[in-house]
Amino acid sequence: MRIPILKLQDYLLVSVQIELDDQTAMQFQEDLLNKIHESGATGVVVDLTSVEIIDSFIAKVLGDVVSMAELMGAKVVFTGIQPAVSMTLIDLGIHLKNVQTALDLEQGLVKLKQELEEK
Amino acid sequence: MNPEYQDILLAHSNDIIHRWMNELEDSKLKEYKSTISDEMIEQVNREFVNMIFDKLKNDSSRESIEQFSERIVNLGWPLGYLTGGMQSFRSICIRTLIEKIDRHDPETFLQVMDDVNQWVDPIKNELIDAYSSNWSNIISLQKVALQELSAPLIPVMDGVTIMPLVGTIDTDRAKLIMENLLDGVIKNRADVVLIDITGVPVVDTMVAHHIIQAAEAVRLIGATCILVGIRPEIAQTIVNLGIDLDKFPTKSTLKRGFEKALEMTDRQVIKTNDHDDKVVDDIIQSIDKE
C-alpha cells in the first residue's frame, strides 16, 4: 500500500488515510524523498487526521523524514495529530522536537508559508 | 411462616408496635435525637413498622423498602437506626409470640425463632442493600461533579482558550487535564492555550512533569501552550528543583499571558473610545495657551 503524494505549486501534500505499518512507513519515507527530489518542493504538509495509532517505530520514521527532508531543503509540517495519538507519543517519551505541527491542513500551509518567508 | 403465628402477630400488632416504639425511644437514635423533632421520629418509626407488617401480609414490594431507605439516607440517619430497629423488632416479636403461645417446649421456641427470623432477616438485608446502594449512588454522583469541576476549558476568543486549574494535581487528574486540554484544542480550533496555575497550591516535580507533558502534547497537535499564574514561591520551587520550563513561554499573570497570546495570534487590544484622554489633552492645551 502506497501513500499518495500530491504536488501543489511549491508544496507537497500528503494525506495519510490508512493505518501506518512499518513497511508502509518506510515506503512512504522513500517515496517522499524521491518526490521532493523530483519536484524540487520547498515545503511538505503531512496530514495525520485519520491516523489513530503511531507507535515508537513509526514516530521515529516520521521524525527521520523531517530531518531528511530538511537536508534536501524542504520544510515539513505535521497536521491534525489526534489527541489520543499525541498523548501516547508523550507517554512513550517521544517528543518529536524537530517537528513543526499545526491544527489542520489549512493552518499547516499558513505555517509553512511563514517559515519559508522567514528564511 | 406458620399461619398460627402470623395471626397472633397481626392480632397483637398494635401491642408490638407500642412496645417497639418504647424500646426505640431508649435506643441509639437518642444521640442524633437532639436535631430531630419528636414528630418526625414518630412518623418515620410508624412508616418503618408499617413496612415490616406489610411484608408479613405479603403485599410489600422491594420498591417500598428502597423508598424507605432512600428516605433514611436523605434524612441523614445512621444505618444503625435501621439495624437496631430491626433487631429490637425481632426480639419483641419473639417475646410476644412465646407469651401468647401456650406450649413451652424447646421445639416450639426454636420454630418461633426460625419463623420470625425468616420474616425479619430478608427485610433487614434488603434495607441494608438499598441503604448502601443509595450511598454509593450519592458518591458516584459527587465523583462526576468533581470531575466536571476538575479541568474546565474556556474559549475566550477565536483561537485562544484558557484552562484555569484549581487545587492539587495528582496523576489521575493530570490525565484528565491532558485529555480535556487536547480535545478542547481540537474542538475550539485553538492556536494558543493558557494554562492558569494560580490556584495550584504546590508545584513539585511531579506536577511540573505533568504540565510539561500536557504542553508537549498540545504542541504535537499543532497549538501552543502558555503557562500563566506563576507565583513567586512557585518560581522559586521550580528553579530550586531544576525543572526546565524553557520549552514554552511562561508568564506571571493571566493578564500578561493573554497579551502574549494576542501577540502570537497577531492581534492587539485597541481602545475604541479615548474620550477621557481628549479631555485631559484639551485642559493641558488650554493651560498652555494661557
Interface residues (C-beta under 8 A of the other chain):
Chain A: F78 T79 G80 I81 Q82 P83 V85 S86 M87 L89 I90 D91 H95 L96 V99 T101 A102 L103 D104 Q107 G108
Chain B: M178 E179 L182 D183 V185 I186 R189 A190 D191 Q213 E216 A217 V218 R219 L220 I221 G222 A223
